[in-house]
Amino acid sequence: MRLFTHSLCRVTFSVGALILLGAVLWLCTAFKQSESTLAIRPVSSSVSLPDGFSVWHHLDANGIHFKSITPQNNGLVIKFESSDQSAAAKAVLDRTLPQGYIIAQQDDDSLTPAWLTRLRNTTHRLG
């Protein structure tokens, strides 16, 4: 009887630990996936990049909040709290910036596991 109680205690503790670990992992992924990124790039090298202040002004005038605007790889990268803010910003910037810019969602590589990226990059070599 004592062996049965001891085994039951171990199983209960193990299941509780797994549930707690699962909840922590789920919360971490939920917080990570809420951030969204928008990139602004010139269509050609003859078009200059808009300055961050003018982009900030257009977004602020329309009540769109963002985390940061940073220059990166010949473009501007804007980070938002959610994808809804990013979509609203894209609509505003498409309307207010002059022609000659590509405004698009940017994939955040940190959200994609490294093994999945490697698998995607090598699938064309198979078969």
N, C-alpha and C positions, 0 to 999 in steps of 0.2 A: 504494500500500500504506500509505503514511504517513497519507493522508486517511482511509482505512478505520479505522486504529487510533485516530486522533483522534476520529472519530465514535463508535466503540465505547466509548471512554472517557467521552465526554459522556453517552451513553445510560445507561451503567452508573451514573454519578454521579447522574443525574436519577432513575433508578429507586430507588436507595438513599435519596436524599433524600425521595422520596414515601413510601417504606415507613417511614422514621423519623418523618415528619410524621404519618402515619396512626396509628402506634403511640402517639405522644404524645397525639393527639386522643382515641384510644380510652381511654387511661389516665385522662385528665382527666374524661371522661364517666363512667367507672366509679367514680371517687372521688366525683363530685358526686351520683350517683344513690343512694349508700348512705345518705344522711341522710333521715330521715323526721320528719314533724311531726304532732303531735296537738293539736287545739284543743278547749277546754272553754268553752262559752258557756251563759249562763242562758237558759231557755225564755222567760221574760217579764221585764219590768223590775222586777217586785216581788221577784224572787229575786236574792239577793246572790251575787256571785262567790266561790267558795271561795278561801281564801288559799293561797299557794304552799307554805307550810310544811306544811299538812295534806295537800296533794297529794304533796309530797316524802315525807312520813311514810308514806303508803299505798304508794307505789312502792318505797321503801327497805325496808319491812317484807316485801315480796314479792320482794326481790332483783332489782328492775328498775332498771337504770342508765340515766341520761339525761344529755344535755349541758347543757340549761338549761331553766328555767321563767321565762317573762316575761309580764307583762300586756300585752295588745295589743288594741285595738278592742273594749272591753267583754268581754274574754275572757282566758283563759290559753293561752299557746302553749308546748308542750313539745317540745323537739327531742331526737331519739334517733339513735343510731348506725345502726340498721337498722330495716327495716319489721317484723321479728320482735319487736323490743323494743316498738315502737309498738303492735302487735296485742296483745301481752301486757299492756301498760299499759292499753289500752282495756278489756280484759276485767276487770282489777282495778278500775279506776275505775268502770265500770258497776256492779260489785258493791258497792263501798264508799261511793261518793258518794250522797247522798240524791237523791230524784226532783227533777226540775226543771232538769236540765242536759243539754245536747246535747254528746256527746263524739264527735268525728269526725276522720278524716284531713283534713289541710288541704293543698291543692295548693300546691306551692312554685312561684311564678311565675318564679323565676330559672332553673328547669330548662326552661321552655318558651321556645323562641326567640320573639322579638318578632314576626317575620313570621307565625308560626303562630298566635299570639294574635290578631293583626289579621285574619287569614284566617278564623278561627273566628267572630269578632265580626261580620263583614260578610257571612257566607254567607246569612243570612236575607234580605238585600236583593237577592240575585241571583234572576233568573227571574221 
